């Protein structure tokens, strides 16, 4: 075991980490408006002066796992109108494609215990163009690209600073912070560097549910120039900065005068350091005490020069704070290299290893302390004005049991500084490669009683916990279990985890069956199911005259869910036979769903279209008639994901389950005929359970592998490319709805317009596609082939198909033959040596050219590329 792997066994090493959000302003938690307008209730302009209720934000933030004490970076180039304490971005209403961070920052390295981590922030030397970014994007339409920071020209002559921030731990409560500034410009430039330490304000709200005491903490300057941080639960920490910086103290309290024109409250409020540095105001405490402090350095750098600043935050001991600093940092870097040397595939290229390591780094940096007590949020705090009465029946009012207070893997910490249920499951699969313990803890956390609704629903995301995300959590649980099983010797299976998650997910499965099968016919709805605007119209909308949408993807996700639960139950039955009956129950569910998808209602109208060889959604009208929506989207490919391969040995060891399978074959041939022939063994005595028989699989693959339909140079598109020149139209209640293939930026205002499933490549469903095709290969072997490229007459195996898709997805990030990274698009600045090897893991990718689109730091599920790099080399064995 490497040193870092050994640390994973010690929970103390996880206490401190990058758990500070990149954005707290504009979040639901900080919104106490009557109309739920979170973006405008707490704005970026207010953020420097407003004391947050539920969390903190900062650049390169680092804190304890209850976010009591926070450390982050603050900068000022002498020209900006405010200190750079937080990232700037557009709100949902300001961006022509929704909210969007307008900064250049990169997560470069991190270890699972955060014993070493590194990031980079690029800061212009000219005034930051806040107004220009807002105005220019406001003038653009949904058909225009977004106006980015690089488009302003501020970086054209390299007049910017590269600011690297490294954290290393000498021990679990001993944090070393290094700030290294490079002047990339052609002339001497000045910069104020202000590493900032502060306490999250927990003392003005009264007793709280996150376990943090409400007693007032304090920061104070000791005679030797060290800052003492004292808090009842956290204890004593000493903050030392090398050299002789100017120490600036204020209070983490709202500036009531600035925001509300009320001249009460602290003389040295939260923005006191800002006003003192910029204007010389008397807004820092001369007594050198407070709850927020910055060490101010005034740095002058010649062209091409650099300077390093060292700081240390240490519990209980204030001696020798900088004596062994460099040795510790160097040692932690070496240990990080050793850890990842054991993670990377041996045969991977150096560039693939770098991409994989940065993908892991982005996920690790995106951990965040997330606190949200819905009951308390709705009722308001004793020391605050009561919320407006409209909130009693407003957002999330039925989730009174929800109390979240802990470190959670976020999609990203600026655009989505809140969890999303299905993103979370994909995160766990990637985390399992480097930290299986954390992955399992995270998946279990989502199903805890203070997350899950009493009716069994999982919370979707904070904007609406009652929305529905695809139920991929049983798949993730089985995947985690199986991934860990491959690394452990026989007899060390984590049955406790598998049993615990299975019992919780049974509640959730029951909720789906009871709430999302409108007609009781095993055809499921679910709404937008995380695919935002993939539909012709809003799939969450109530349709005219009581009609409802019967979804190929909603129904397929449930078929997949049933198979995943069946497989987990079979595994548990190896240890306790009581699970045999539960395995049978989920097998039955799968068959009934399969039968419903293929053959239901008058005229045997199902979701499979025999003529087109594709699955389609349909609308069931109030009079019982059905209208099929013949549009080829990713929705019609999701039925492929409902697949399970069973080893014949397992079935023979579960005779009761095997009898039930054979019973269906003889007594319900109508259902048996709709699925794969699971009574016939394939390669290596395996059996196949799937919604698809061979001819249907080939029919879908003929469209998946067609570059005029779903196959892009870099993965599978969300919508067939045929709708670029021939848009799809659907008429409902005398209204014409239209869908056009849009490869990148969305042309639809649905769900805020900041997401687009009408053409781009999305990593999570592509990942499932690769895994699914590999599973089919495990059953069929080399005898099952498909034509590729389409029209060539050449036949390849499914293993080769999976490998081809894997390589296309990885090609988004690695250098191509011209030395470019596809994800960066064509902007020439990305070929600069100070840009080229800093990878961004975008939310999704242009369906034509692979350019990264959407949230630039949504490493969460796009980080699956790290696992795909592993999979690429596994498939070569």
Secondary structure as GFF3:
##gff-version 3
##sequence-region A 1 877
A	DSSP	alpha_helix	3	7	.	.	.	ID=ss1
A	DSSP	three_ten_helix	11	14	.	.	.	ID=ss2
A	DSSP	beta_strand	16	17	.	.	.	ID=ss3
A	DSSP	three_ten_helix	28	30	.	.	.	ID=ss4
A	DSSP	alpha_helix	38	41	.	.	.	ID=ss5
A	DSSP	alpha_helix	44	47	.	.	.	ID=ss6
A	DSSP	beta_strand	59	64	.	.	.	ID=ss7
A	DSSP	beta_strand	69	73	.	.	.	ID=ss8
A	DSSP	beta_strand	75	76	.	.	.	ID=ss9
A	DSSP	beta_strand	89	90	.	.	.	ID=ss10
A	DSSP	beta_strand	100	101	.	.	.	ID=ss11
A	DSSP	beta_strand	104	110	.	.	.	ID=ss12
A	DSSP	beta_strand	116	124	.	.	.	ID=ss13
A	DSSP	alpha_helix	130	139	.	.	.	ID=ss14
A	DSSP	three_ten_helix	149	152	.	.	.	ID=ss15
A	DSSP	beta_strand	160	171	.	.	.	ID=ss16
A	DSSP	beta_strand	174	183	.	.	.	ID=ss17
A	DSSP	beta_strand	189	199	.	.	.	ID=ss18
A	DSSP	beta_strand	218	221	.	.	.	ID=ss19
A	DSSP	beta_strand	227	231	.	.	.	ID=ss20
A	DSSP	beta_strand	235	241	.	.	.	ID=ss21
A	DSSP	beta_strand	246	250	.	.	.	ID=ss22
A	DSSP	alpha_helix	256	260	.	.	.	ID=ss23
A	DSSP	alpha_helix	272	279	.	.	.	ID=ss24
A	DSSP	beta_strand	289	290	.	.	.	ID=ss25
A	DSSP	beta_strand	292	301	.	.	.	ID=ss26
A	DSSP	beta_strand	306	315	.	.	.	ID=ss27
A	DSSP	alpha_helix	325	343	.	.	.	ID=ss28
A	DSSP	alpha_helix	350	365	.	.	.	ID=ss29
A	DSSP	beta_strand	367	373	.	.	.	ID=ss30
A	DSSP	alpha_helix	374	379	.	.	.	ID=ss31
A	DSSP	three_ten_helix	389	393	.	.	.	ID=ss32
A	DSSP	beta_strand	403	409	.	.	.	ID=ss33
A	DSSP	alpha_helix	421	434	.	.	.	ID=ss34
A	DSSP	alpha_helix	436	446	.	.	.	ID=ss35
A	DSSP	alpha_helix	473	487	.	.	.	ID=ss36
A	DSSP	alpha_helix	495	515	.	.	.	ID=ss37
A	DSSP	three_ten_helix	544	546	.	.	.	ID=ss38
A	DSSP	beta_strand	548	550	.	.	.	ID=ss39
A	DSSP	alpha_helix	552	573	.	.	.	ID=ss40
A	DSSP	alpha_helix	579	598	.	.	.	ID=ss41
A	DSSP	three_ten_helix	602	604	.	.	.	ID=ss42
A	DSSP	beta_strand	608	609	.	.	.	ID=ss43
A	DSSP	beta_strand	614	615	.	.	.	ID=ss44
A	DSSP	beta_strand	618	620	.	.	.	ID=ss45
A	DSSP	beta_strand	626	628	.	.	.	ID=ss46
A	DSSP	three_ten_helix	634	636	.	.	.	ID=ss47
A	DSSP	three_ten_helix	638	641	.	.	.	ID=ss48
A	DSSP	beta_strand	643	647	.	.	.	ID=ss49
A	DSSP	alpha_helix	648	653	.	.	.	ID=ss50
A	DSSP	alpha_helix	655	667	.	.	.	ID=ss51
A	DSSP	alpha_helix	669	672	.	.	.	ID=ss52
A	DSSP	three_ten_helix	683	685	.	.	.	ID=ss53
A	DSSP	beta_strand	686	690	.	.	.	ID=ss54
A	DSSP	alpha_helix	694	704	.	.	.	ID=ss55
A	DSSP	beta_strand	711	712	.	.	.	ID=ss56
A	DSSP	beta_strand	715	716	.	.	.	ID=ss57
A	DSSP	three_ten_helix	721	723	.	.	.	ID=ss58
A	DSSP	beta_strand	728	732	.	.	.	ID=ss59
A	DSSP	beta_strand	735	739	.	.	.	ID=ss60
A	DSSP	three_ten_helix	750	753	.	.	.	ID=ss61
A	DSSP	alpha_helix	763	780	.	.	.	ID=ss62
A	DSSP	three_ten_helix	781	783	.	.	.	ID=ss63
A	DSSP	beta_strand	785	787	.	.	.	ID=ss64
A	DSSP	beta_strand	795	797	.	.	.	ID=ss65
A	DSSP	alpha_helix	798	810	.	.	.	ID=ss66
A	DSSP	three_ten_helix	822	824	.	.	.	ID=ss67
A	DSSP	three_ten_helix	828	831	.	.	.	ID=ss68
A	DSSP	beta_strand	844	845	.	.	.	ID=ss69
A	DSSP	beta_strand	852	853	.	.	.	ID=ss70
A	DSSP	alpha_helix	859	862	.	.	.	ID=ss71
A	DSSP	alpha_helix	864	874	.	.	.	ID=ss72
###
